[in-house]
Amino acid sequence: MLWFFYIIYSNYIKRGTYNMANVTILGAGAMGSALTTPLRKNGHNVNLWGTHLDTKIIDQLKKDGTHIKHKCKLEDGINYFYNEELEEAMKDADLVIMGITSDGLASVFKKAIPYLKEGMVVGSVAKGFEYDLKDKDKVIILPDILEELLPENLVGKIPFVFVGGPCKAVEVVWECPNSVDYASKDIEAAKYMRSLLVTDKYNVGISSDVIGLEICAAMKNAYSIGLGMAEGFKELDGKLNNNCKAALFTFAVAEMGVLTKAMGGSYSSVIGQPGVGDLEITCEAGRNRILGEVCGGGMPGTKAIKKMRDEDITVEGYNAIKFAWELIPQLEEKGVLDRSKLPFLQALYEILFEDKNAYDTIVKVMNKCTGFDYE
């Protein structure tokens, strides 16, 4: 009978219900708010803080617990805080999760720094690239930005954990089964964060490949725009173009592998949840796909992105393409990359930033990439 009690105890520990923690989530948008569900299911104290952009969200949550983006109620017992209440929201936090989009990550993290303490763990769901704070001509991944921002007295004392994988926020709220990876240079920190969030529906793998996870997390947004173009071709000829989309999917995975290898990441992330998994779910629906559809339907890239920005729609893949294209010369200078190995990325840059015709350009990519040697 001892084996039975051992299994029960192991599962109890794994699910993280053995030790109640104080968790602060910065950013009340889709993903930040979604993570309150597994945390509250596991019995933790949860503070959800909203930026100045989240005021209406916090208003409604305080009123009746309904999140206006998810169109459903969040778990009971969550503490909600407005933008000006950051200090109170951060009080006694064991884990801080940055639920912020890539373009706002640095500014929000700067605000949180005065309230960070040695021993805290900081998680982040943001995905993308940014310019180096010390060298504006250099492109780096977001984890490097967070580490650069840490004050000297906290360097090496605040571990970071990064989230990647196929994870639509509303499905986390609905408690649909899903699987993600937590990557960190500090494996124990990743395990700790997993212990607080993992449930029988929210599954978490552990990885030390921060670079691979972040490259895939950023580039799946970029390539999803390209896959969306195949959907947009239906507007041109009324035909499905599923063969085209499937082929582009394989080219996207191959090029994520090229970039990941050049940056020093692991191919296991490319073929795992952060790469193939996240690319598949992202190209099914969302803002990146919509931009691709609009371009595929015949609208020039610069006009399409302006239209979406005018509607206050942020397309993270658009910036990812720009940053990745600017990253290429850095990697070529190091001798770790040949830009000819990224024809799909080049095509996306030409379509979105140089107004090349999407259909004609993608046809050429199909011609070039079929049988292409990515090694």
Phi, psi and omega in degrees: 000340182300324181298326181295313180293328177296317179296315179300315181296319180298316179295323179297315179294315183301322183284349174081013183274359185279346185212108182292134182238162174259118184239129176248127177252122180262113184113115184258021178287202188300302186284320178303313180291328182297323183290349174294334184294302178296327179295314179289326176300329179270004172085016182274156173283127186234125172252125178247114183255136180254143174286182178296340178277348185257012186303313180295325178296313180295321177307310184290322179297319178293329183288308184215010177081006181270133176266123189291338177277319180279341180059036175203168182278145172274175180298152176290157172088006178277139177264127184252139183226141176277171183307319183281001183252029185299315182301316179294321181295328183274351186300128175064020182290135172267324180229132175243125180249123178276100180263046189248147175291161187302323184286345180249359186300309185298315184294321179288320180297322177302319180294329184278338186307318181300341184255003177280145179226152179305134180100341174294152172250136179245120176257160180213136176256358181291146184225130175151193179244167175203164175282140177303134181295334182265341182216097187293351177268356184254132178263132178226167178277158186301323177304325179292327178297313181299318180293324178294328184282340181298133175293157186304324183289348180248357180298127181082359183245354177237103179282145179251144177231133185241141187255133176214157179128170182289110187207085174289127189304313184296331179289333173291318177297319180286352184063040170284148179298134176208169184217129180227171174244142170250122181245140180201152171290338179251096184300324180296326177293319178296319179294322179296312180298320177299319183300332181276333187252333188296136174226185177287349178250327181260097185264141186227125172262157182248138181216151173260000185272073179297318182297309181299316179299316184288321177298313179296318182298324179282314188284338176295329175294318180297309184288337176295331174297316178296319178293327176295331178298322177298325175293322180292336180298339178299329179289336182277316186235000178072011182251159189293316183061030178292326177299318179298314182298318180296319179295316179299326178301314181293322178295321180297315179298317180299317182286329172298324177294319178299312181294318180298315179298316181297327181275350179097017179269179183258140179293341179297329177290325181296315183270002180257205183298316182295331183263272183302316182298311182289326178297317182298313184288327182289325181280352179284326182194162176122180187293323179296315178297319181300315178301317178298318179299317181297316178293318179297333178281356174120352181280134177302149185303314182295325178288322181294315181290325177297319179300317181289322178293323177297333178268011178061039179252120178271129179245099186295330180295331179298312178292326179298321178297315180299311181295317181298320179294324178284338179286331185306311180301325178299317182286326176294321179298328178280349180079022183250001183210144173241117186299341178294345178276004182232055183294327180291315178299317179299319179297318180296320178297316181295322180291314187274330185249344180238005176060032172293148179296126186297313185297309182298320182291319179292323176301317179295322177297317178300318179298317185284319188278339179294117183079009183291140178268106181274356181287000000 
